[in-house]
Structures are given as structure tokens and as C-alpha cells.
Amino acid sequence: MLAAFLLTAFVRRSGTELLADARAANTRSLRADAYSAMETTLAVLADFRAVDGALRSPAEGWEDPLADSGFEPVAGRDVEVTFEDESAKLSLPNASEAEIQTMLEFSGVERNQAEHLSHVLHAWGHDAPKDASADLDVPDYTRADPPYQAAHRALRSWGELAAAELDEHVFFDDAGRPTPVFDSFRQEVSLLSFRRVNLNAARAGVLTALGLGAGEVQSLEDYRARPKPKGDTGVFRSITEANTVMGAAVSGDRYGTNIEALRINVAVRQGAVVYRLSAVVSAGTNASAPQRRTEAAKPGTVETAPLPERKALNYPFTVLEITENAEPTGPIASPTS
């Protein structure tokens, strides 16, 4: 009986270890497929940009890059690529307090609280003024456990909103779970730094925050929703074309018709297993990711040998961010939206 018990326990443990090894091997294989699909997508986008001079909208014909390139996944697997125009959102590092307040109100925050929280977020993301200690509208972060200070630089992650708001619980509840306000705010706001919002994809909340009137926003939405004749993509190629539709005279300082930062989402599925890869690339020249802090060399530290020279890859895009297997926090934009 003892021998049978030990043998059963050994078989069960061996089965668990084999299952874990099999899943790890399967994940590595799915990861390889995800990166292959990502590279294929970037190659297709580079071809379109070379022909048209810029990327403006998937409606130009690159909404299904894998089909265009003849990409074939491994048998039994499905690979899906979707896009999300980050430059169709409000750039938080470059937004004013009034613009942030408008976006908070669109996300469901009451006006008084939105006005206060917009000031808090703006103060967190910018250099501290000389009289910062006298600003009573900014939370006293030193009473937190453990105490800390405002970062006074752009947010580097969405989770940092919890530190900025302290105990207001607008973006996260008492248990630390994201609220509907967080989900809505994240869909309309980007942590990336760029100057121009793409009028080909920007939504009503973003356009209102940037100063467009209700009539102009409605005219733009009606234009996008209209039935399009054959050969008409409905994509603006210049600010002049957009102004003609909106009946406005917006400038190129805050508005544009090109994608400056594009998020590419790749999902590889095999049965119940899903591997997700997401990358944000700069499709223009003016987008940048939040800067990571670098530590300066300290006196007395040992100098390391210089890194060997690396051959330039002449990559067609600048990769601003890349994440793997991160669960999406909201709906992923459809390539036709």
C-alpha cells in the first residue's frame, strides 16, 4: 500500500511537471508567431508609408496586413492584428488643466471634482513651481503610508494615477481595482507625448477638449458615418480637407491628419491559450514615450568597458513601447472604426 501511494504521488507530480513544461514550450512557440506577425505588419505599414508618405487610417487599405502579405499561421492557430491610433487621443504630457478637466468630465467625473483632479494631475506631470508647498489643492503625499513626493514629470504608467490621486479613489477603488472612470479615461487619453491629434480618428471628447465646437464635431462625425462611394476612403490627407468638412479653420499646431503614434496589437490563439503582443511605434517624427530615469555615475564606482559598436538596422519605425501577455483593460479598437 505504501509503495502504491508513493508511485501514485510520483505519477501525479510528474504529470504536473510535464504539463507545465508543455505549456511553457507552447507559449514560446506562440510568442515566436506573435513576433513574426508583428514584423510582417511593420513591413506592410512601411510599404504603405513609402507610397503615401504617411499613415493616416487603416481605411487606406492596410487594415488586414497579414492577408495582404500572405502570412500563414501554424495549423491550428489563429493570428489577429488590430490597430489603435494613440495620436487620436489627448496627449497627457502636453495637455492643459482645462483640457484634462474636460476629459475627466467626459469620463464621468463631476465638474467640481474634475476641476480639482485636473489640477492635481497637471501638477504631478510638470516641474514643481517655487511655491509648490503653498498649493493647498495638491494632496499632501507625505501623509501616505509610506510617504512620498509628487513626481513632477510625465506619468510612466497608468498605475501611477493611484499615487497621483492619493485617497480620492476616482481611478481606482478602495481595493485598488480600476473604476469605469479609469477605463473611459484611458480610452481617450495617451501617456505618449505628441503635438497633433489625428482628425481621421479623434473622438468627440478629445476634439471638445481641444476647443472644437459641438457643430464642428457633429459635422466631422456625420462625415465619417456617411455611406462612402466606391474609391472614397473618407480619409483626410490635409488640414484643408478637414476644415472644408467641419466648416472650421483649425490650425496645424494641435491638429493633423497623420498618425504619429500607432499601437499594434497581435493576438495568437491556439485552443484556449492566447498570447498577446502589443507595440507602439512612431509613425511620424514627433511622438515620444515617457522618459525613464537614468542614474548618474556615483563617485568611486568602477567604470565598465564601453559597449561594442552595434550595426544600425535602419528600422522603418521607432518602437516607443512593447508589452507581452498583458491583459487588455478595455475594448481594442477595431481596424474599421
N, C-alpha and C positions, 0 to 999 in steps of 0.2 A: 504493500500500500504506500509506503514511504517513497519507494522508487517510482511508482506510478505518479504520485503527487509531484515529485521533483521533475519528472520528464514532462508532465503537462505544463508546469510553470515555465520550463525551458522553451517548450514549443511556442507558448503564448508570447513570451518575451522576444523570441527570435522572429515571430511573425510581425510583431510591432516594429522591431528594428528594420526588418525588410521593407515594411510598408513605408516607414519614414524615409529610407534610402530611395525607394522607388519614387516617392513624391518629390524629393529633392532633385533627382535626376530629371523628372518630368518638368519641374519648374525651370531648371537650367535650359532645357530644350525649348520651352515656351518663351523664355527670355531671349534666346537666340532668334526665334521667329519674330518677336516684337521689334528687336533692333534691326532686323532685315527689312521689316515693313517700314520702319521709321526712315531708314536710309533710302529706300525706294521712294517714299513720299517726298523726301527732301530733294531727290534728283528730279522728280516730276515738277515740283514747285520751282526749282532753279531754271528748268527749261521754259516754263511759262513766264517767269520774271525776265528771262533773257529776251523773249519775244515781245512782251508787252511793256517792258521797262519797269514794272512794279506789280505787286499783288494787291488786288482791291477787294475781291469777293470770290468765294467758291463758285458763284454763278457764272464766272468767266469760263468755266469748263474743267476746273481741277477738283471738283467735289468728290470724285472717286479715283484717286491717284493709282490705287493698286490695279484696278481694272484697266486703266489707260496704259500701264506699264506691262500688263500681262503677268502680274505677280500671282503665283500659285502657292497657297499654303500647303503644309504637310497634310496628307489624307487624314480625315477625322478631326481637323481643326478649322476653326473659323477665325478670320482676322478682320477686324473692323477699325477703320480710321475715321475720326471725326475732328472737326476744327472748331476753335473758339478764338475770335478776334479780341485779343486783350486791348488793342488800341481802340476798340469800340466802347470801352468803359472809361470811367473817370480816373485819371492818374492821381492817386492819393498823394504822392510826394509833391505834385505840382498844383494841388487843389487849394483854393482859399477856404477860409472858415465858412463863408456863405455857401460855397458850392458843396462842402461836406454836410452842412446843415440841411440843404435841400435833398441830398441823397439819403440822409437819415430819415427825413420825413417821408420820402417815397418808400422807405423800408419799413415804415410803420411806427416810428418814434414820434411822440407828441412834441409839438413845437418848442415848448419851454425846455424840455429835456434834450431835444435835438440841438438847440442853440448852445446849451451848456456843454454837451458832449462834443460838438464840433470844435469848440474852443480847446477842450482837453486834448483831442486828437491832433489838432494843429500844433499845440504847444509841445506835445510828445514828439512830433515828427520834425521839428525845426530847432535851430540853435536857441539856447536859452538867452533871454534878454538880461540886461544887467539887474533889473528889478524883479527877477522871476520869483524871488522869495515872497514878494508882496502881492502876488497874484492869488487872491483867495478863491478864484474859480477853478484852480487846478488842484486836484486831490493832494493830500499830504501823504505821499507814499512812504514816508518814514514810520508811519504807524502800522504798516503792514507787517506780517509775520512770515518770513523775515523782512526787515525794512529794505527799501531800495530807492533809487532815484529815477526820474524820468530820463529816457534815453536821449532825447533831443537829436534824433536822426530818424530817417525813414524806417517804417516797420519792415522787419526782415521775415516775418511770418504772420499768418493770421492769428495764431495762438497768442501773439503779443498783445492783441486787443484786450485780453483779460487783464494783463498788467496795466495797460493804459487806463482802463475804466475803473480799476480798483474794485470797489464793492457795489457798483451801480447795477450790475447784472443785467445789462441791456443785450450784450452779445452772447453771454454765457450765463446759465442759471446757477443756482447755489451749488449744484453738484458738478459744475464745470461742463455741462452739455451745451452745444451750440443752440441758440434760440432761432425762431423764424426770422428775427431781425438780422441775425448774423448771416443766415443763408441768403436772404434777399440782398443785403449789403454787399456780400461777396460776389454776387452775380452782376452787380452794377459797377463795382469799384475794382481797380487793379493796384497792386503794390509796385508795379513797374513804373519807371519814370519815362514819360514821353510827352511831347508838347501838343500833338494834333490828334483829335478824335476823328475816327473814320466815319464819315457821314453815310457810307454804304451799309453800315451795320449798327450804328449807335442807336440805343433805345430812348424812349421818351424821357425817362428820368434823367439820363445823362445830358440830353440836349437841353432840358429845362434848367438843370443845374448850371449849365454853361451860358444861360441867358436867352435862349430862343423862346419866342412866344408860343402860346398854345396853338394859334392858327398856323404858324410855320411848321411846328412839329406835326400837326394833323395833316398838312399838305404832304409832308415827307412820307408819313405812314400810308396815306392813301396812294401815293405813287408806288410804293413798294408792293401794296396789296393788289394793285390793278392787274387784270389779265394782260399778259405780255405777248405781243405779236411775235411770230417766228423770226428769229435772228436778233431780237431785242433782249439783252440780258438784264436791263434795268440798272446797270452799274454806272455810277458817275465816274468819269475819268478826270474831272476837274472841278474846282470850286464854282466856276462859272455855270456849269451844267446844274449843279445842286442849287445854286441861287435862283436859277430860272424856274425850278420846280417849287421851291419854298416861297418864292416871292420875297426873298430877303437879300441882304448884301453882307453875308458873313465874310470875315477875313480869313486868310490862311495862317493866322497866328495860333489859333486854337482848334481850327477845323482843317480837315484834309480829306482826301478820297483814297488814300493808300493805306494798306495795313503796315503798321510799324512794328507790332509785336504779335506773333501768331502762336497760339497754343495748339499743339498737335497731340491728340490722344489716340493711342493704339491699344486695342484690347484683343488678346489672343485667348480663345476659348477651346477647351477640349473636355467635353462632358461637363461636369460641374466645376471644373477648375478654370479660373480666369486669371490671366497675368496682364497687368496694366502698366503701360509705359506712357509717360507724359513729358513733353519737352516744349519749352517756349523758345522760339527763335526770333531774332530780329530780322524782319523782312525789309526794313528800311535802314536808316543810319542814325536815328535819333532816339532809339529805345535803349534802356539800360536796366539792369536788375539792381535791387538793393545791395549796396556795397557791404562786404563782410569785413569785419575788423581784422587788421593785421597787427601783430605785436612787434614793437620795435626791439632792436637788439639791446640787451642789457650789458652794462659794463662787466667785464670779467667772464663773459660767456665765451665758449670755444667757437671759433669760426669754422664753418663747414666748407667743404670744397664746392666750387661753383657747379651748377648743374650742367650736364653736357648739352651741347647745342642740339636743337631739335629741328628737323626739316619741316618747313612750312607746308601745310596741307592744302592751302588755298581753298579752304572750305567755303561753300557758297553762302552760308548763313552764320551768324554769331549765335551760339547757344547761350541763352540767358539763364535757363533753369531746366533741370531734368529730375524727375522723380519716378520711382518704380514701385508698383504694387500699392499705391496709395488709394484708399477708397474714396470715390468721388463724394463731395459733400452736397452736391446739388445736381440738377439736370445738366447733362453735357449738351452743348449747343448742336443742333442738327446741322449738317452741311448745307441744307437748303433754307435754313432760317435766316 
